[in-house]
Amino acid sequence: MAVDDRKSPGSAAEEPVLSAAVMTHPRRLPQARAVAAGLAPLDAALAVDPEPDGPPSTVRSARLAYAAVSPAATHHLVVQDDVRLPAGFATAARQSLARQPRAAVSYFVEWGSRTASLVRFAALTGASWVPMVNPYVPTQALALPAETAREFAAFLSTQPETGRADDELALDFLRRAGVPCLVTVPNLVEHDDRSSLIGNHDHGVRLSACLLPDGPGPAGETAPLTGPVLDVPAMLPFLAWTDGTATTIDTTDGSYSTRLPTGRVLAAEGWDETGLTGAYRAAVDGIPAGDTVRAEIGDRHLYALWQTSVAMGAVLRSTWPGTAARLAARLETPLVERALRTMGPGALRTFHDFDLLTGREEELAALVRTGLRHGAARPPG
């Protein structure tokens, strides 16, 4: 059932009417019911996998979830049963859709993805939205215009149940439909990353890139999402969680598929490798327990994190010079602190123990902050 809580039904710009569904599996029904309760005042439908003993697949429950659009709804929200919702999430989601009524809005993106790098730039620059540049759309909590949701459900009914997951199919469908895909900054939901039913164990723990900061009020007050959509920079540095390398995406062709070694990009811009290495050593020496962190994590991955941070600082200087000039102040804001603390653990999660990475979160964030300052303040050389 959709909840119509529009304050001014006769006004020219009416607020969205939202319906909702929770994707789940029979083994997770208690968790799904708890998530549905967290969506109040929405009366969320439960979209239960109709073939729970079949091959692992998200497509079967996704078909049901995206088809469960209320006739009165202008937008439809689908969440998975392994998310944690803040107080007031349903109201915050409705408010967000009033600001981006034609978009597909995701309220989560995982901390090691390329889009997570955009989230960090958004936190630094004050943007509230980033375009999706992953090869999939995060579907942990995704809202669509109502007719788009119905059309996506129909599209899913034509797709095989095994092979491609609902998040990859969502990207294909939304691109063909011309629907922009945006992520909120901060993310409004967290992924409660327990054992996957669809074989994602080798992906490591996938938490939010920048979760909603703690605040005294509900989500819509803590994160009003009144900032702009971030412009995607021509070069997007990120630390790839799949191979632990400092990688840069050339975004200029819009495919987000051209990957370049960040070291090569920095060299082409005039950065001296010897100077970068020396600055890295000084940065690690400046971290509390730097020698211990180096022994635990190793120079290969720490230097990749350093290269990525320096490259991000250089992008700030060239693309958002105003932010670069105010970087010291921006680094002290709670949202930026959260975004930067997830960068090391998110990228290195498949190479090092999760507890080790989260236990060294602050030391890794200190290295990131120093790299950002180095890249933003110094000309190449």
C-alpha positions in Angstrom: 0.0 0.0 0.0 1.3 3.5 -0.8 1.3 6.1 1.9 0.2 9.6 0.6 1.7 12.0 3.1 1.8 15.0 0.8 1.5 18.2 2.9 -0.1 20.3 0.1 -2.1 18.1 -2.2 -3.4 21.1 -4.1 0.0 22.6 -4.8 1.6 22.8 -8.2 4.6 20.7 -7.2 3.1 17.7 -5.3 5.4 15.5 -3.3 5.9 11.8 -4.3 3.6 9.1 -3.2 5.8 6.1 -2.3 5.1 2.3 -2.2 7.6 -0.3 -1.2 8.6 -3.9 -1.2 11.3 -6.0 0.5 13.1 -8.7 -1.5 13.7 -11.8 0.6 14.2 -15.5 0.8 12.1 -17.9 3.0 15.2 -18.4 5.2 15.4 -14.6 5.9 11.7 -13.9 6.5 12.3 -12.7 10.1 14.9 -10.2 8.8 12.6 -9.1 6.0 9.8 -8.4 8.4 12.1 -6.3 10.6 13.2 -4.3 7.5 9.5 -3.9 6.5 8.7 -2.6 9.9 11.5 -0.1 9.6 9.9 1.3 6.5 6.8 2.6 8.4 4.6 4.3 7.6 4.9 2.5 4.3 3.1 -0.8 4.2 5.9 -2.7 2.4 5.1 -5.9 0.5 7.3 -9.0 1.0 8.6 -10.3 -2.3 9.6 -13.9 -1.3 11.7 -16.0 -3.7 9.0 -18.3 -5.2 11.6 -21.1 -5.8 13.8 -21.1 -2.7 15.3 -24.5 -3.6 16.2 -23.4 -7.1 19.6 -22.1 -8.3 20.7 -19.0 -6.3 19.2 -16.0 -8.0 18.0 -12.5 -7.1 15.9 -12.2 -10.2 13.0 -14.3 -9.0 12.2 -12.1 -6.0 13.2 -8.9 -7.9 10.4 -9.6 -10.4 7.9 -9.7 -7.6 9.3 -6.7 -5.8 9.4 -4.3 -8.7 5.9 -5.4 -9.8 4.4 -4.6 -6.4 3.8 -0.9 -7.2 0.7 0.6 -5.7 -1.8 2.0 -8.2 -1.6 5.3 -6.3 2.2 5.5 -6.2 4.3 7.9 -8.1 7.5 6.1 -7.1 8.4 2.6 -5.8 11.1 1.6 -3.4 12.6 -1.8 -3.3 15.0 -2.8 -0.4 16.7 -6.0 0.3 16.4 -7.9 3.5 20.0 -7.3 4.5 20.0 -3.6 5.0 19.8 -1.4 8.1 17.5 1.6 8.0 17.8 4.8 9.9 14.9 6.4 11.8 12.7 8.3 9.4 14.0 6.6 6.3 10.7 6.4 4.5 10.2 10.2 4.9 13.8 10.9 3.8 13.4 8.7 0.7 10.2 10.6 -0.2 12.0 13.9 0.2 14.9 12.7 -1.9 12.5 11.7 -4.7 10.9 15.1 -4.6 14.3 16.5 -5.5 15.1 13.9 -8.2 11.7 12.7 -9.4 12.9 11.3 -12.8 15.9 9.4 -11.5 16.6 6.0 -10.2 17.9 6.7 -6.7 20.1 4.3 -4.8 20.6 4.9 -1.1 23.7 2.7 -0.8 26.9 2.1 -2.7 29.7 -0.1 -1.4 32.9 1.4 -0.1 35.3 -0.1 -2.6 33.5 0.7 -5.8 34.4 3.3 -8.4 31.2 5.2 -7.5 32.5 5.3 -3.9 35.3 7.5 -5.2 32.7 9.9 -6.6 31.0 9.8 -3.2 34.2 11.0 -1.6 34.6 13.8 -4.1 31.0 14.7 -3.4 31.6 14.8 0.4 34.6 17.0 -0.2 32.9 19.4 -2.5 29.4 19.6 -0.9 27.4 17.7 -3.5 24.5 15.6 -2.4 24.2 13.2 -5.4 26.6 11.3 -7.7 26.0 9.5 -11.0 26.4 5.8 -11.0 29.6 4.7 -12.7 29.7 1.1 -11.6 29.0 -1.7 -14.0 25.8 -2.3 -12.1 23.2 -0.4 -10.1 23.3 -1.0 -6.3 19.9 -2.6 -5.5 20.2 -2.9 -1.8 17.8 0.1 -1.6 16.6 1.5 -4.9 13.7 3.8 -5.7 12.3 4.2 -9.2 9.5 6.2 -10.8 6.4 4.0 -10.6 6.0 3.3 -14.3 9.8 2.6 -14.6 9.4 0.0 -11.8 6.6 -1.7 -13.6 8.5 -1.7 -16.9 11.6 -3.1 -15.1 9.5 -5.9 -13.6 8.3 -6.8 -17.1 11.8 -6.7 -18.4 13.0 -9.0 -15.6 10.2 -11.5 -16.6 12.0 -11.9 -19.9 15.4 -12.6 -18.4 17.0 -15.9 -17.3 16.9 -16.5 -13.6 20.6 -17.5 -13.5 23.6 -15.8 -14.9 23.2 -12.1 -14.4 22.0 -10.6 -11.1 19.3 -8.0 -10.7 21.8 -5.2 -10.2 23.5 -5.8 -13.6 20.1 -6.1 -15.3 19.0 -2.9 -13.7 21.9 -1.0 -15.3 21.1 -2.4 -18.7 17.4 -1.6 -18.4 17.8 1.9 -17.0 20.4 2.9 -19.5 18.2 1.8 -22.4 15.3 3.6 -20.8 17.3 6.8 -20.5 16.7 7.0 -16.7 19.6 8.6 -14.8 21.0 6.6 -11.9 22.0 8.6 -8.9 23.4 7.8 -5.4 22.7 9.9 -2.3 25.6 11.4 -0.4 25.6 10.4 2.3 24.2 6.9 1.9 21.0 6.5 3.9 21.2 2.7 4.5 23.9 0.3 5.5 24.4 -3.2 4.2 24.2 -5.8 6.9 26.7 -8.0 5.2 26.2 -11.5 6.4 26.7 -14.6 4.3 25.4 -14.2 0.8 22.8 -16.5 -0.7 24.0 -15.8 -4.3 27.7 -16.6 -4.1 29.3 -13.2 -3.4 31.6 -14.5 -0.6 34.7 -13.7 -2.6 33.7 -10.0 -2.8 34.6 -9.4 0.9 32.6 -7.3 3.3 30.7 -4.6 1.4 29.7 -1.7 3.6 28.6 1.9 2.8 31.0 4.3 1.2 29.8 7.1 3.4 26.9 6.4 5.8 24.5 9.0 7.1 26.2 10.7 10.1 24.7 10.3 13.5 22.3 13.1 14.3 19.6 14.0 16.8 16.8 14.0 14.3 15.5 11.6 11.6 17.3 10.9 8.4 15.6 13.6 6.4 16.8 16.3 8.9 20.3 14.9 9.3 20.9 14.6 5.5 18.5 17.0 3.7 20.2 16.2 0.3 19.9 19.8 -0.9 23.3 19.9 -2.7 23.9 19.5 -6.4 24.7 16.5 -8.5 28.4 16.0 -8.8 30.0 16.5 -12.2 32.1 13.4 -13.0 35.7 14.4 -13.4 37.5 13.5 -16.6 39.9 11.2 -14.6 38.5 9.3 -11.7 41.2 7.7 -9.4 40.2 4.7 -7.2 41.9 1.8 -5.5 40.5 -1.4 -7.2 39.4 -4.0 -4.6 39.7 -6.8 -7.2 43.5 -6.5 -7.6 44.7 -3.9 -5.1 46.1 -1.5 -7.7 45.9 2.2 -8.0 43.6 2.7 -11.0 42.2 5.6 -12.9 39.0 5.6 -15.0 39.1 7.8 -18.1 35.4 8.9 -18.0 35.4 11.1 -21.1 33.7 8.5 -23.4 30.9 7.9 -20.9 31.5 4.1 -20.8 33.6 4.2 -17.6 35.4 1.2 -18.9 38.9 2.7 -19.8 41.2 1.8 -16.9 44.7 3.3 -16.6 47.4 2.7 -14.0 47.3 5.8 -11.7 51.1 5.9 -11.6 51.2 6.3 -15.3 48.5 9.1 -15.2 50.5 10.9 -12.5 53.7 10.6 -14.5 52.0 12.0 -17.6 51.0 15.0 -15.5 54.6 15.6 -14.4 54.7 13.9 -11.1 58.1 12.5 -10.3 58.1 8.9 -9.0 61.1 9.4 -6.8 59.4 12.5 -5.2 56.2 10.6 -4.7 58.0 7.6 -3.1 59.9 9.9 -0.7 56.7 11.8 0.3 55.0 8.4 0.9 57.7 7.3 3.3 57.5 10.6 5.1 53.7 10.2 5.3 53.8 6.7 6.8 56.5 7.8 9.3 54.1 10.6 10.3 51.3 8.2 11.1 51.0 6.9 14.7 52.4 3.3 14.7 53.4 3.8 11.1 56.0 1.0 11.2 53.4 -1.4 12.6 50.9 -0.5 10.0 53.6 -1.0 7.3 54.4 -4.4 8.7 50.7 -5.4 8.9 49.5 -4.2 5.5 52.7 -3.9 3.5 54.2 -1.2 1.3 52.5 -2.5 -1.9 49.0 -1.8 -0.7 49.9 1.3 1.4 51.6 2.9 -1.6 48.7 2.1 -3.8 46.4 3.9 -1.3 48.9 6.8 -1.3 49.0 7.1 -5.1 45.2 7.1 -5.2 45.0 9.8 -2.5 47.5 12.0 -4.2 45.7 11.6 -7.6 42.4 12.5 -5.9 44.1 15.6 -4.5 45.4 16.5 -8.0 41.8 16.1 -9.4 40.5 18.4 -6.7 43.1 21.0 -7.6 42.3 20.9 -11.3 38.5 20.3 -11.2 37.4 21.9 -7.9 40.1 24.5 -7.1 37.8 26.2 -4.5 37.5 23.0 -2.6 41.3 22.4 -2.9 41.9 25.9 -1.4 39.6 25.1 1.6 40.8 21.5 1.9 42.1 21.8 5.5 38.6 22.9 6.7 36.8 20.3 4.6 38.8 17.5 6.0 37.5 18.3 9.5 33.8 17.9 8.6 32.1 14.7 9.9 30.8 13.7 6.4 34.3 13.9 4.9 35.8 12.1 7.8 33.3 9.2 7.3 33.9 9.1 3.6 37.7 8.9 3.9 37.7 6.4 6.7 36.1 3.8 4.5 38.6 4.2 1.6 41.3 1.9 2.8 39.2 -0.9 4.3 36.8 -0.8 1.3 39.6 -1.2 -1.3 41.8 -3.7 0.6 39.0 -6.0 2.1 39.9 -9.0 -0.1 43.6 -8.9 0.8 43.6 -8.3 4.5 41.6 -9.4 7.5 38.5 -7.3 8.0 39.2 -6.7 11.7 42.7 -5.6 11.0 41.6 -3.1 8.4 38.8 -1.7 10.6 41.2 -1.6 13.6 43.6 0.5 11.5 40.9 2.6 10.0 42.2 5.9 11.5 45.8 5.2 10.4 44.7 4.5 6.9 42.5 7.6 6.8 45.5 9.7 8.1 47.5 8.4 5.1 44.6 9.3 2.8 44.3 12.8 4.2 48.0 13.5 3.8 47.9 12.2 0.2 45.0 14.5 -0.6 46.8 17.5 0.8 49.9 16.6 -1.1 48.1 16.2 -4.4 45.9 19.3 -3.9 48.6 21.7 -2.7 51.7 20.9 -4.8 52.3 21.3 -8.5 53.5 18.1 -10.2 57.2 17.4 -9.7 
